[in-house]
């Protein structure tokens, strides 16, 4: 049974609803996980999603900042809207969705960016990011014969050398510092999560999902980072049918600085 999940940091869902609609019409994922929706729950644009056949909508948002939402063409059951670091800033949402006879626990995450200075002593935003990742150790890839787990989202860390345009030049830049990448990978391994985007991709191949707004010509300079991720529990790996980084979306009208990643599964 084909099953697809798209994840996208949209950087304001109301502002960029036209390109969200374009994604849903052109790609038609079964589930779309959005991050940085920047809208309180009462103003979430539900009607636009329902009009396109996405009748099942769960959101966890706030005015002007952060926020996550999961929309689907099949029923969703809310599991948790977890608060991290004792801060109510709407960065996590988990639901269950049924596909191919399995109950899939789907986590949608928006990890803090961490500010500009990679020093937790002088930069509280960076400390928050490190503390957030530490708390993510509690998120495990739960699974059994009839269930599995998938974790997606803007995790705001490019963990591997070739997940950034220049490993050497970004070692002191937030999102690729050693303290971030080491803690991030330790957390992933502790939870028994599989990094699906790197599963069958050569280590030396560059993978990017984000290109800065600051670049005058993002496509020509191609100074990207892989900040958006798709993980699964080990038992779903045999069902993984590949993924697509929708790079052209970075050039759509009024784009996000992130592009969608669409993961596909063939579930029995």
N, C-alpha and C positions, 0 to 999 in steps of 0.2 A: 504494500500500500504506500504510494508516494505521500510524503509529508514534508512540508517546507516551513522554515522559520527564518524571518528576516529580522535583523537588529540594526538600529539606526539612531545615533545621536542627532536629533533633528534641530536642536538649537532654536526652540520655540515652535510648537506644533501649530499654533494659530497663524503665525507669520508665514510658515512654509507649508500650509495645507495643500496648496496647488501641486507641489512636488511630491508630497505624500500620496495624493490621489494618483499622480502619474505612476508612482511605484506600484501601487496596488492594482491599477489597470493593466500595466505592462507585464508585471511579474507574478501577480496573484498569489502571494505566499499564503499558506494556511493560517499562519500566525505572524503578527508584526509586533516586535518589542521596540518601543521608543524610549529614548532617554533625553534629559534636559528639555522636558515639555514646557516648562515655564508657565504653567497655568493652574489656578486653583481648580479643585474638582468640579465645582458648580459651573465653571465656564468651559469645561472640556468640550470640544466640538464633536459630540457623539453623533449628531444627525448626519454629518458628512461621511462618517465611517459606515453608518447603517445604510446609507444610500448606495454604497458600493458593495453591500453584502456582508459587511463585518458587523454582525449583530451582537457579538459577545465582546464586551468592553470592560476593562478593569483599569483604574487609574489611581495614582497616589501622587498628588501634586500640591503645589503651593504657588502663591503669587510671585511671579518675576524670577524665580530661581529653581534650579534642579527639577525634580519630578520625573516619574517613569509611568509608562502606560503599556498595557498589553491588549491587543485587539485580535479577534479571530473570527473565522467563518464557522467554527464549531464551538460547542460549549466549553466554558472555562469555569473552574471552581477556585475561588480565592483560598489560598493557604495561609499567607502571612504578608504583612507589610511591616517588615522589621525595622526597628530603630537602632542605629549604630552610634556608638560613642556617646550615648545619652543625649543625642541631638535629634530633634524632629525636623529633618531636612529632606525627607521623601526621596531616598536613594535606592530603595529596594522594593520589589514586589515579586511574590511567588504565587503561581497558580498550578493547577493540574489540568491537563488536557489529554484526552484519549486519542490514541492513534495506533492502528494496527493491532488492536487487542491489548495494548499496554497503557497504563496510566503514567503519563510523563509529568514529572515535577519540573516545572520550568521557572528558573530564577532570572529576573530582569534586574540588572545592576547599573548604577551610575556612581562610580568611585570618585571621590573628590579629586580635583585637578592638582591641588597642592601648592598653588602660588608660584612665585618665581625663584625664591631663595631656598636651595635644598639643605636647610639647616633647621631641625625641629626646635632648637633652642630659641632662635630669633624669629622663626616663621611659624606661627600657630597653625596656618593652613597646611603646611607640610607635616607638622606633627599630627594633625587630624587625619591626613591621608595615611600615614604609617599606622596609626591606631586603628583606622578603619580596616585596612588590609589585615592587621593582626586579628581583628574580630571575625573576619571572613574565614578564619581557620575552623570556625564552628559550622560552616556550610559544607556539608559532605555530599558526595555523589551517591545518594541513596539509590539502591536498586535491588530487585530480586527477579524471579522469573516473569512476573507480570507487571513490572514497573521499571522505570529508569529515570535518570535526571539529566537535564540540560541547563547550562548556565550561559547566559549571553549578556552583552552590554558593553558600554563604554567603561572599561576598567582603568583607563588613563595611565597605563604603564605599557611600555614597549619592552618586553622582557629579554629578547634575544638580540645578538649582535646585528643580525640582518633584518631586524624589525624597525630599524631606523636608517636614515640616509647616510649617516656617518657615526659609527660607534665611537670613534675616538673623540670627535668634536662634541658629542652629546653626553659624555660620561658625567659632566657636571651640570647637566640641564635636567630639570625636573621632568620626570616620566621615564628617564633612562639611567638614573644614578644607580650605583651598585647597591645601596641600601634598599632602594625600591625593588630592583629586579630580583635580588636575592630573596627578599622576604616574600615577594610575589610568587616566585617559583616554589618556594618552600610551602607556601599556603596551598598552591595548586596540588602539589604532590601529597600533602597531608590529607587533603580532601579526596584523594584518588580520582581527580579530574583528568580527563584526556584533552589535550589541546588539539582540537580537530583541524584547525587551520594549518597546523604544521605536520599533520599526521603523515601525509604522502608528498610533502613538499621538500625539496632539497634544502638543507640548512643554509646554503649559500645564496638561495634565492631571496631577493628583497620582497617583503610584503608590507604594504601600507594601506591604511584605511582613513588616514587624516592628513590633510595638507593645510597649512596655516593660511589664515586670511591675510597675513602680513606680506606674503609673497606676491609681487606684482604679476608674475606669470607662474602660477603654481605648477602648470603642466610641463613647462619647459625646464624649470629648476628641479622639479620632482623631489623636493626635500620633504619626504613624508615620514610617517611613523605608523606602526600598527598598534593602535590604542583600543580597537574594538575586537572582541574575542568571542569565540564559540567553543564551549567545553561540553563534554558529556561524561556520563558514567561509563565504565569500561564495557558493560554489556550492550551498549548501543553502537559501539564501534563497528561491528560487522554490518550494521544497517546503514551506516553513513555512506551516502552516495555522492558526496562532494559538495563544493560550495563555490560561490561567485562573489568577488569583491566588485561592486558595481561602480567602478571608477568614473564612467561618464557622468554620473550624478553630481560629481564635484563641479561640473560645468553647466548644470541646469540653471535656470533663471532663479536668482536669489537663493543660492545653495547654502546648505550647511557646510562647515569645514570638515565634517565626517561624511563618509559615503556608506550606503547600506551594504551589509554582508548577508547573503542568503545561503543558508545551509539546507541541504536536502537529505532525506532519509527514505529508505525502502523498508518499511516495517511489516513483518509477517502478520 
